């Protein structure tokens, strides 16, 4: 089992920045990828960004160039730096970890609201 605890969400004005953090604990030795997904009201959950154990990354087209995912293996933590935020980035953001058996673990979610 893997436990994920997110932090860093909140209210920010358009053009602003936020950094989300996700700390993993438990059976972390078997984790391959970690990432962030988001779900806006009335929409399906979608991938925002993910990072693999070898440090390669991929991003949703809508956030590429604005968001950066990073991973601190010593702290078992993944970060999502979000810059140039737009109202359409408003959603609940979920941390995800996937192990080599393709089992998924999810955090409880953190609300990000971009509004003036």
C-alpha distance (Angstrom), angle and dihedral (degrees) to the residues before:
residue distance angle dihedral
X1 . . .
X2 3.78 . .
X3 3.79 124.5 .
X4 3.80 119.8 -155.3
X5 3.79 124.7 -165.5
X6 3.79 119.2 -170.6
X7 3.77 129.4 -161.0
X8 3.79 139.7 167.0
X9 3.77 105.9 66.5
X10 3.78 123.6 131.7
X11 3.77 147.0 115.8
X12 3.79 119.4 -45.9
X13 3.79 135.1 167.7
X14 3.80 121.2 -112.9
X15 3.78 109.8 -80.6
X16 3.78 92.0 27.4
X17 3.79 131.5 117.9
X18 3.78 138.4 -122.4
X19 3.77 134.0 177.8
X20 3.78 121.2 -146.4
X21 3.80 122.1 -159.0
X22 3.78 130.0 -162.6
X23 3.80 121.1 -169.4
X24 3.79 117.9 -160.7
X25 3.79 126.8 -154.7
X26 3.79 137.3 168.2
X27 3.81 121.1 40.6
X28 3.78 93.9 9.1
X29 3.79 95.6 143.8
X30 3.80 90.0 81.3
X31 3.80 97.6 49.5
X32 3.81 115.7 122.5
X33 3.79 106.2 171.6
X34 3.77 133.3 20.2
X35 3.73 123.8 -170.3
X36 3.75 152.4 148.8
X37 3.76 128.2 -105.8
X38 3.78 128.7 -179.9
X39 3.76 137.4 -156.1
X40 3.78 124.1 -161.7
X41 3.82 121.5 -163.6
X42 3.79 110.9 -75.0
X43 3.80 93.3 6.7
X44 3.78 135.7 100.5
X45 3.76 121.8 -102.7
X46 3.79 109.8 -93.9
X47 3.77 136.4 -167.6
X48 3.79 114.2 -104.1
X49 3.80 102.0 175.4
X50 3.77 140.1 -29.8
X51 3.76 137.8 -169.0
X52 3.77 126.9 -152.3
X53 3.78 128.1 -142.0
X54 3.79 89.1 -101.5
X55 3.83 89.0 55.8
X56 3.78 97.3 -110.0
X57 3.78 113.5 139.6
X58 3.74 142.2 -161.7
X59 3.77 132.1 -165.0
X60 3.75 140.2 -162.8
X61 3.77 110.4 -102.4
X62 3.80 90.9 -119.6
X63 3.82 93.3 61.7
X64 3.80 102.6 33.6
X65 3.78 110.6 125.6
X66 3.80 92.7 17.5
X67 3.81 104.0 58.8
X68 3.78 128.3 51.8
X69 3.78 125.8 -165.8
X70 3.79 120.5 -157.6
X71 3.77 137.4 171.6
X72 3.80 131.7 -145.7
X73 3.78 104.8 -161.1
X74 3.80 92.8 -173.7
X75 3.80 90.0 59.8
X76 3.82 95.7 34.0
X77 3.78 87.0 -127.9
X78 3.78 134.6 133.2
X79 3.78 123.6 -159.0
X80 3.77 135.3 -159.0
X81 3.79 114.8 -158.6
X82 3.79 108.3 -162.2
X83 3.78 118.8 -166.0
X84 3.80 132.9 173.8
X85 3.77 90.1 23.5
X86 3.77 119.1 -160.2
X87 3.80 131.1 -159.2
X88 3.80 88.6 -109.6
X89 3.81 88.8 63.4
X90 3.79 88.0 69.3
X91 3.81 108.0 120.2
X92 3.76 145.4 106.1
X93 3.79 106.8 -79.0
X94 3.80 118.7 -147.0
X95 3.75 128.1 -163.1
X96 3.79 115.6 -136.8
X97 3.77 133.5 -165.9
X98 3.77 123.7 -172.1
X99 3.79 124.2 -168.6
X100 3.79 129.7 -150.6
X101 3.81 89.3 -92.2
X102 3.82 87.6 59.9
X103 3.81 92.5 -113.2
X104 3.79 112.9 151.4
X105 3.77 127.3 -142.2
X106 3.79 124.6 -169.7
X107 3.76 137.5 -158.9
X108 3.78 122.8 -134.4
X109 3.80 93.6 -101.4
X110 3.79 133.4 -112.7
X111 3.80 125.7 -131.4
X112 3.80 119.6 -121.3
X113 3.80 115.7 -171.6
X114 3.79 121.9 -176.1
X115 3.77 110.6 -167.0
X116 3.76 141.5 130.7
